[in-house]
Amino acid sequence: MEVRQYLEAQKAQLTKRARDIASAAEAAGRGLEKEEKLQIDGILQEVTELTTKIADQDDNQRLLDAIDAASGTASADPTVAPEEAKTIGDAFVRSAGFAALKARGFAGTWTSGPVEIGQKLTDGVNTVVSIGDASGALPLQPQLAPLLPPIEQSPTVAALFSSGVTGQNLIVYLEETTTTPGVMSGPYSTSAAAVRTAVLTSEGTSKPAAYVNFTKRSVNVEKLAAFLPISEEMLEDEPAIASYVNSRLRMFVVQAEEARILARLNVGIGTAGYAEIGGNNMLDSVMAGITSVRLEGGLEPDGLLINPVDYAKMAIAKASTGGDYFGGGPFSAFSASPWGLRTVSTAAVAQGSPIVGAFRDGAQIWRKGGLTVEASNSHQDYFVRNLVAIRAEERFALAVYRPLAFQKLFLTS
């Protein structure tokens, strides 16, 4: 199409030049001179040649379109999911790209084109549409042969952090550090961090300095992606494919996100164990982490990341005498949020190394766009096997503003 546009532009320029020559003669009240006639004849000959070339381009394009039609190849443009969609699966099947493919019967090889789903659809756990959301009416069509629910856990590590949106591929931020203590001030690595940054002074006296230095850091916006194979028959069943995307594909991407967040978070953070405060059990180690975040990081801790095995041990911990649960037993809410911390149990955290931190203030997750879902049958031999690959991907980065706002716990020392 770019070649055709160039030829059209050249044709328009030549036509205008011939018209200008004729208009100049007319404005002078005379006919065309011999030289002017020769110029116009030459221009018209070039215009004819360009017209022939344009026709050839049109013929070539018609042949290419015919080949595509014969092979069934189709590639939809990128689309954005409707805002009223309740889940990512619902957003995908209601997108313009999916609707166009369904209308043409999924014939030949094709791709749905990327379907970008707003970030609000990826926060938290997917929920079933309520009767109220369905305008007070339940669907009349029965759901046959439902998909099995996922056995994977619902990751919520990202929910502990504050979040932001970026349009860049690189996040540059200032990591808070202190290197030179001044009068009545101290670095975050000492117990004086939170209380020595300002003191009472008399009029006319020197004021103390509070040295807080910043180190420029940068982190790349990374892409996480996965795809799942399904049958074309399932793709034609919108409720089934929506459920599949919701319960499987999104889970795989978010689990990879959890692992990446933990890998980034574990760099440069502090360590703490129950021996530091004279304790002797796992709950004491959590309190040691809380204390270290307050003193070394200068922030109030608000969350705990813990491996499911460690979480189970913490929940059933009992006193040596009497057999009473430290956390109040299975009917107490204490084990779900020890010492008032929001607790996330995830296999992404190494066993024996929980993390206590000030997640909201100490770090931030930056996202570029939302979760993007795209389907195609052009992967390997999927076309001849009537299979479809559905791919989901997201782009994000974790910026840790204050590493000492996080403490990795040692449960045995």
KOLPA-942599 format. One record per residue (C-alpha): residue number from 0; residue in three letters; x, y, z. Coordinates in Angstrom, 2 decimals, padded with zeros to 5 digits. Layout:
<nodes>
   pos   code        c1        c2        c3
   NUM    ALA         X         Y         Z
...
</nodes>
This chain:
<nodes>
   pos   code        c1        c2        c3
     0    MET    000.00    000.00    000.00
     1    GLU    002.89    002.38    000.60
     2    VAL    004.05    001.95   -003.04
     3    ARG    000.56    002.67   -004.31
     4    GLN    000.29    005.79   -002.18
     5    TYR    003.63    007.02   -003.56
     6    LEU    002.48    006.45   -007.15
     7    GLU   -000.80    008.27   -006.46
     8    ALA    001.11    011.22   -005.00
     9    GLN    003.39    011.38   -008.06
    10    LYS    000.36    011.26   -010.37
    11    ALA   -001.32    014.08   -008.47
    12    GLN    001.81    016.26   -008.69
    13    LEU    002.12    015.75   -012.47
    14    THR   -001.55    016.44   -013.04
    15    LYS   -001.27    019.67   -011.07
    16    ARG    001.78    020.75   -013.09
    17    ALA   -000.08    020.26   -016.38
    18    ARG   -003.08    022.15   -015.02
    19    ASP   -000.87    025.04   -013.89
    20    ILE    000.65    025.38   -017.39
    21    ALA   -002.79    025.53   -018.98
    22    SER   -004.08    027.96   -016.32
    23    ALA   -001.12    030.31   -016.87
    24    ALA   -001.82    030.52   -020.61
    25    GLU   -005.50    031.10   -019.98
    26    ALA   -004.76    033.86   -017.47
    27    ALA   -002.55    035.56   -020.06
    28    GLY   -005.42    035.54   -022.57
    29    ARG   -003.65    033.34   -025.07
    30    GLY   -003.52    029.80   -026.32
    31    LEU   -000.91    027.20   -025.51
    32    GLU    002.43    027.67   -027.16
    33    LYS    004.21    024.82   -028.94
    34    GLU    006.68    024.31   -026.11
    35    GLU    003.87    024.28   -023.55
    36    LYS    001.96    021.69   -025.58
    37    LEU    005.05    019.47   -025.65
    38    GLN    005.42    019.81   -021.87
    39    ILE    001.79    018.87   -021.28
    40    ASP    002.03    015.92   -023.70
    41    GLY    005.09    014.65   -021.82
    42    ILE    003.36    015.07   -018.47
    43    LEU    000.24    013.21   -019.66
    44    GLN    002.42    010.36   -020.90
    45    GLU    003.99    010.06   -017.45
    46    VAL    000.52    010.16   -015.87
    47    THR   -000.55    007.29   -018.15
    48    GLU    002.47    005.24   -017.12
    49    LEU    001.74    005.89   -013.43
    50    THR   -001.89    004.89   -013.92
    51    THR   -000.71    001.57   -015.38
    52    LYS    001.61    001.00   -012.43
    53    ILE   -001.19    001.75   -009.97
    54    ALA   -003.43   -000.76   -011.75
    55    ASP   -000.64   -003.35   -011.49
    56    GLN   -000.40   -002.68   -007.76
    57    ASP   -004.15   -003.18   -007.41
    58    ASP   -003.94   -006.48   -009.31
    59    ASN   -001.11   -007.67   -007.06
    60    GLN   -003.08   -006.80   -003.95
    61    ARG   -006.14   -008.66   -005.27
    62    LEU   -003.99   -011.75   -005.80
    63    LEU   -002.59   -011.51   -002.27
    64    ASP   -006.09   -011.11   -000.87
    65    ALA   -007.22   -014.15   -002.85
    66    ILE   -004.31   -016.20   -001.49
    67    ASP   -005.17   -015.15    002.06
    68    ALA   -008.81   -015.99    001.48
    69    ALA   -007.88   -019.41    000.08
    70    SER   -005.61   -020.22    003.01
    71    GLY   -007.94   -018.70    005.57
    72    THR   -005.19   -016.51    007.05
    73    ALA   -006.56   -013.62    009.09
    74    SER   -004.92   -011.28    011.59
    75    ALA   -007.12   -008.94    013.57
    76    ASP   -005.96   -005.53    014.73
    77    PRO   -005.19   -004.95    018.43
    78    THR   -008.35   -004.28    020.43
    79    VAL   -009.24   -003.18    023.93
    80    ALA   -011.66   -005.23    026.00
    81    PRO   -014.98   -003.61    026.97
    82    GLU   -014.89   -001.89    030.35
    83    GLU   -018.12   -003.53    031.49
    84    ALA   -016.56   -007.02    031.32
    85    LYS   -016.44   -008.66    034.74
    86    THR   -013.44   -010.97    034.29
    87    ILE   -010.52   -011.36    031.91
    88    GLY   -012.15   -014.34    030.20
    89    ASP   -015.37   -012.39    029.73
    90    ALA   -013.37   -009.47    028.36
    91    PHE   -011.64   -011.69    025.80
    92    VAL   -014.76   -013.37    024.40
    93    ARG   -016.53   -009.99    024.20
    94    SER   -013.68   -008.29    022.37
    95    ALA   -014.01   -007.15    018.75
    96    GLY   -011.21   -009.48    017.63
    97    PHE   -012.90   -012.59    019.05
    98    ALA   -016.30   -011.52    017.67
    99    ALA   -014.86   -011.13    014.16
   100    LEU   -013.24   -014.57    014.27
   101    LYS   -016.42   -016.19    015.52
   102    ALA   -018.40   -014.53    012.72
   103    ARG   -016.10   -016.03    010.08
   104    GLY   -016.28   -019.46    011.71
   105    PHE   -012.63   -019.78    012.79
   106    ALA   -011.79   -021.04    009.28
   107    GLY   -008.20   -021.36    008.10
   108    THR   -005.25   -020.03    010.05
   109    TRP   -005.83   -016.87    012.05
   110    THR   -004.99   -014.78    015.09
   111    SER   -007.37   -012.79    017.22
   112    GLY   -004.94   -009.89    017.58
   113    PRO   -003.89   -008.68    021.04
   114    VAL   -006.78   -007.94    023.39
   115    GLU   -005.63   -005.60    026.15
   116    ILE   -007.54   -005.95    029.37
   117    GLY   -007.69   -003.12    031.89
   118    GLN   -005.63   -003.48    035.06
   119    LYS   -008.68   -003.44    037.25
   120    LEU   -009.66   -006.81    035.83
   121    THR   -006.40   -008.41    037.02
   122    ASP   -006.55   -007.19    040.62
   123    GLY   -007.70   -009.67    043.21
   124    VAL   -009.45   -012.97    042.55
   125    ASN   -011.97   -013.48    039.77
   126    THR   -015.54   -013.51    041.03
   127    VAL   -018.78   -014.98    039.72
   128    VAL   -021.24   -012.46    038.31
   129    SER   -023.97   -011.86    040.87
   130    ILE   -027.73   -011.80    040.23
   131    GLY   -027.57   -008.04    040.65
   132    ASP   -024.90   -007.78    037.96
   133    ALA   -027.15   -009.84    035.70
   134    SER   -029.99   -007.28    036.09
   135    GLY   -031.81   -009.50    038.55
   136    ALA   -032.16   -012.44    036.15
   137    LEU   -030.32   -015.73    036.13
   138    PRO   -029.21   -017.20    032.78
   139    LEU   -031.68   -019.67    031.32
   140    GLN   -029.13   -021.78    029.45
   141    PRO   -027.62   -024.60    031.52
   142    GLN   -023.84   -024.88    031.75
   143    LEU   -022.89   -028.38    030.61
   144    ALA   -019.67   -030.19    031.53
   145    PRO   -018.04   -027.35    033.49
   146    LEU   -014.26   -027.13    033.69
   147    LEU   -012.65   -028.33    036.88
   148    PRO   -011.67   -025.50    039.24
   149    PRO   -007.93   -024.81    039.52
   150    ILE   -006.03   -026.54    042.30
   151    GLU   -003.45   -023.74    042.23
   152    GLN   -003.57   -021.15    044.99
   153    SER   -004.75   -017.63    044.29
   154    PRO   -001.61   -015.49    044.46
   155    THR   -002.00   -012.09    046.08
   156    VAL    001.60   -011.00    046.66
   157    ALA    001.22   -008.02    044.34
   158    ALA   -001.78   -006.80    046.33
   159    LEU    000.52   -006.00    049.28
   160    PHE    002.42   -003.37    047.29
   161    SER    001.36    000.06    046.15
   162    SER    000.93    000.18    042.38
   163    GLY    001.54    002.63    039.56
   164    VAL    001.13    002.84    035.78
   165    THR    003.97    003.66    033.38
   166    GLY    004.36    004.22    029.67
   167    GLN    008.13    003.68    029.71
   168    ASN    010.31    000.58    029.41
   169    LEU    012.63    001.65    032.24
   170    ILE    011.76    002.84    035.75
   171    VAL    014.32    005.18    037.31
   172    TYR    013.84    005.84    041.02
   173    LEU    015.69    007.02    044.12
   174    GLU    016.49    004.41    046.73
   175    GLU    016.52    005.96    050.21
   176    THR    019.82    005.49    052.02
   177    THR    021.86    007.32    054.67
   178    THR    025.65    007.29    054.80
   179    THR    026.82    010.14    057.02
   180    PRO    025.12    010.64    060.41
   181    GLY    024.99    014.24    061.60
   182    VAL    024.36    015.82    064.99
   183    MET    021.43    014.00    066.63
   184    SER    020.68    012.09    063.44
   185    GLY    021.44    008.56    062.30
   186    PRO    021.20    006.26    059.31
   187    TYR    018.37    003.79    058.83
   188    SER    020.73    001.00    059.85
   189    THR    020.68    002.16    063.49
   190    SER    017.99    002.23    066.14
   191    ALA    018.03    006.03    066.05
   192    ALA    016.60    006.17    062.54
   193    ALA    013.01    007.03    063.37
   194    VAL    013.59    009.41    066.29
   195    ARG    016.75    011.42    065.64
   196    THR    015.85    013.32    062.49
   197    ALA    014.65    016.41    064.42
   198    VAL    015.20    017.64    068.00
   199    LEU    014.15    020.52    070.22
   200    THR    016.50    023.51    069.78
   201    SER    016.86    026.92    071.41
   202    GLU    016.52    030.20    069.56
   203    GLY    019.74    031.29    067.90
   204    THR    021.44    027.90    068.18
   205    SER    022.60    025.65    065.37
   206    LYS    020.07    023.18    064.09
   207    PRO    020.99    019.50    063.70
   208    ALA    021.39    017.98    060.26
   209    ALA    019.45    014.90    059.20
   210    TYR    021.47    013.25    056.44
   211    VAL    019.31    011.22    054.11
   212    ASN    021.06    010.32    050.88
   213    PHE    019.50    008.89    047.75
   214    THR    020.99    006.40    045.33
   215    LYS    019.66    006.44    041.78
   216    ARG    018.43    003.02    040.74
   217    SER    016.73    001.68    037.64
   218    VAL    014.72   -001.41    036.82
   219    ASN    013.51   -002.66    033.44
   220    VAL    009.85   -003.27    032.76
   221    GLU    009.79   -007.03    032.20
   222    LYS    007.37   -009.21    030.27
   223    LEU    005.79   -012.38    031.64
   224    ALA    003.88   -014.63    029.24
   225    ALA    002.38   -018.09    028.88
   226    PHE    000.08   -019.87    026.46
   227    LEU   -002.37   -022.76    026.69
   228    PRO   -003.58   -025.09    023.92
   229    ILE   -007.34   -025.68    023.58
   230    SER   -009.60   -027.19    020.95
   231    GLU   -011.50   -025.12    018.40
   232    GLU   -014.72   -026.67    019.71
   233    MET   -014.05   -025.18    023.13
   234    LEU   -013.27   -021.82    021.55
   235    GLU   -016.75   -021.79    020.00
   236    ASP   -018.23   -022.20    023.48
   237    GLU   -017.81   -018.72    024.96
   238    PRO   -018.61   -019.56    028.62
   239    ALA   -016.14   -022.45    028.55
   240    ILE   -013.29   -020.45    027.08
   241    ALA   -013.95   -017.56    029.47
   242    SER   -013.75   -019.97    032.39
   243    TYR   -010.59   -021.52    031.00
   244    VAL   -008.83   -018.17    030.66
   245    ASN   -009.98   -017.06    034.10
   246    SER   -009.04   -020.19    035.98
   247    ARG   -005.89   -021.33    034.22
   248    LEU   -004.03   -018.91    032.01
   249    ARG   -004.28   -015.88    034.27
   250    MET   -003.15   -018.02    037.20
   251    PHE    000.00   -019.13    035.38
   252    VAL    001.00   -015.55    034.55
   253    VAL    000.37   -014.28    038.08
   254    GLN    002.30   -017.18    039.62
   255    ALA    005.26   -016.27    037.44
   256    GLU    004.77   -012.68    038.57
   257    GLU    004.98   -013.78    042.20
   258    ALA    008.24   -015.61    041.63
   259    ARG    009.73   -012.59    039.86
   260    ILE    008.62   -010.19    042.61
   261    LEU    010.26   -012.38    045.26
   262    ALA    013.48   -012.67    043.24
   263    ARG    013.66   -008.87    042.98
   264    LEU    012.64   -008.27    046.60
   265    ASN    015.24   -010.63    048.05
   266    VAL    018.12   -008.48    046.80
   267    GLY    019.65   -006.35    049.56
   268    ILE    017.00   -006.71    052.24
   269    GLY    017.78   -007.23    055.94
   270    THR    017.64   -010.39    058.03
   271    ALA    016.18   -011.10    061.46
   272    GLY    015.58   -014.05    063.80
   273    TYR    013.91   -014.69    067.16
   274    ALA    017.27   -014.80    068.98
   275    GLU    017.60   -011.05    068.38
   276    ILE    014.77   -010.34    070.81
   277    GLY    015.30   -013.29    073.17
   278    GLY    012.51   -015.42    071.70
   279    ASN    012.37   -019.12    070.94
   280    ASN    009.71   -019.83    068.30
   281    MET    008.39   -018.89    064.86
   282    LEU    006.01   -016.19    066.09
   283    ASP    008.90   -014.59    067.93
   284    SER    010.83   -014.50    064.66
   285    VAL    007.97   -012.61    063.03
   286    MET    008.08   -010.08    065.87
   287    ALA    011.87   -009.80    065.42
   288    GLY    011.23   -008.91    061.77
   289    ILE    008.62   -006.34    062.76
   290    THR    011.06   -004.75    065.19
   291    SER    013.86   -004.67    062.60
   292    VAL    011.63   -003.01    059.99
   293    ARG    010.66   -000.35    062.53
   294    LEU    014.21    000.35    063.71
   295    GLU    016.33   -000.24    060.61
   296    GLY    013.82    000.69    057.94
   297    GLY    012.11    003.48    059.82
   298    LEU    008.68    002.33    058.60
   299    GLU    005.72    000.50    060.06
   300    PRO    005.47   -003.09    058.74
   301    ASP    002.15   -004.07    057.20
   302    GLY    002.57   -007.54    055.67
   303    LEU    004.05   -011.03    055.91
   304    LEU    004.96   -013.33    053.03
   305    ILE    005.34   -016.95    054.10
   306    ASN    005.70   -020.41    052.57
   307    PRO    002.60   -022.64    053.06
   308    VAL    004.64   -025.16    055.09
   309    ASP    005.90   -022.45    057.46
   310    TYR    002.40   -021.00    057.65
   311    ALA    001.01   -024.38    058.68
   312    LYS    003.69   -024.81    061.35
   313    MET    002.98   -021.34    062.69
   314    ALA   -000.78   -021.98    062.76
   315    ILE   -000.47   -025.19    064.79
   316    ALA    002.31   -024.05    067.14
   317    LYS    001.47   -025.02    070.73
   318    ALA    002.84   -024.26    074.16
   319    SER    005.15   -026.91    075.60
   320    THR    002.77   -027.42    078.51
   321    GLY   -000.97   -027.72    078.30
   322    GLY   -001.05   -028.10    074.52
   323    ASP   -002.76   -024.77    073.87
   324    TYR   -002.31   -023.14    070.47
   325    PHE   -000.18   -020.00    070.50
   326    GLY   -002.46   -018.47    067.92
   327    GLY   -005.68   -019.35    069.69
   328    GLY   -006.50   -022.52    067.75
   329    PRO   -008.27   -023.23    064.45
   330    PHE   -011.17   -020.88    065.24
   331    SER   -009.00   -017.85    065.93
   332    ALA   -008.17   -015.17    063.36
   333    PHE   -004.73   -014.61    064.85
   334    SER   -002.96   -017.23    062.73
   335    ALA   -004.31   -015.58    059.57
   336    SER   -002.70   -012.26    060.52
   337    PRO   -000.07   -012.76    063.25
   338    TRP    000.78   -009.58    065.12
   339    GLY   -001.79   -007.79    062.94
   340    LEU    000.12   -008.27    059.68
   341    ARG   -001.65   -009.01    056.41
   342    THR   -000.38   -012.49    055.61
   343    VAL    000.06   -014.06    052.18
   344    SER    000.88   -017.77    052.02
   345    THR    002.65   -018.56    048.74
   346    ALA    005.06   -021.19    047.46
   347    ALA    007.04   -018.38    045.81
   348    VAL    008.62   -017.70    049.23
   349    ALA    011.40   -020.11    050.17
   350    GLN    010.58   -022.44    053.03
   351    GLY    012.20   -021.24    056.23
   352    SER    012.58   -017.66    054.98
   353    PRO    009.40   -015.62    055.47
   354    ILE    009.55   -011.90    054.74
   355    VAL    008.14   -009.13    056.92
   356    GLY    007.94   -005.70    055.36
   357    ALA    006.40   -002.27    054.96
   358    PHE    005.08   -003.19    051.52
   359    ARG    002.93   -000.13    050.80
   360    ASP    005.61    002.43    051.65
   361    GLY    008.85    000.54    050.98
   362    ALA    008.28   -000.56    047.38
   363    GLN    005.98   -000.16    044.40
   364    ILE    004.87   -002.25    041.44
   365    TRP    004.77   -000.41    038.11
   366    ARG    002.66   -001.82    035.27
   367    LYS    002.76   -001.00    031.58
   368    GLY   -000.70   -001.67    030.23
   369    GLY   -002.93   -004.46    031.49
   370    LEU   -003.03   -008.18    030.88
   371    THR   -003.07   -008.91    027.12
   372    VAL   -004.75   -012.05    025.77
   373    GLU   -004.40   -013.28    022.17
   374    ALA   -005.50   -016.47    020.40
   375    SER   -004.17   -018.09    017.22
   376    ASN   -004.13   -021.48    015.49
   377    SER   -000.89   -020.74    013.62
   378    HIS    001.39   -022.32    016.24
   379    GLN    003.33   -025.33    014.85
   380    ASP    000.79   -027.88    013.54
   381    TYR   -002.21   -026.52    015.47
   382    PHE   -004.09   -025.68    012.25
   383    VAL   -004.24   -029.30    011.06
   384    ARG   -004.98   -030.55    014.58
   385    ASN   -007.82   -028.06    015.20
   386    LEU   -006.05   -026.64    018.21
   387    VAL   -005.78   -023.02    019.34
   388    ALA   -003.05   -021.39    021.41
   389    ILE   -004.28   -018.71    023.81
   390    ARG   -001.48   -016.48    025.07
   391    ALA   -001.56   -014.11    028.02
   392    GLU    001.18   -011.64    028.89
   393    GLU    001.81   -008.63    031.09
   394    ARG    004.59   -006.10    031.65
   395    PHE    005.63   -004.87    035.09
   396    ALA    008.55   -003.79    037.25
   397    LEU    009.19   -003.72    041.01
   398    ALA    010.94   -000.67    042.46
   399    VAL    012.24   -001.19    046.02
   400    TYR    012.57    002.30    047.48
   401    ARG    013.94    001.23    050.86
   402    PRO    015.44   -002.29    051.08
   403    LEU    015.70   -002.18    054.88
   404    ALA    011.91   -001.83    055.02
   405    PHE    011.91   -005.60    054.41
   406    GLN    013.36   -008.32    056.62
   407    LYS    013.95   -011.96    055.72
   408    LEU    013.31   -014.14    058.77
   409    PHE    015.38   -017.03    060.08
   410    LEU    013.05   -019.35    061.93
   411    THR    015.72   -021.45    063.66
   412    SER    018.06   -018.83    065.09
</nodes>
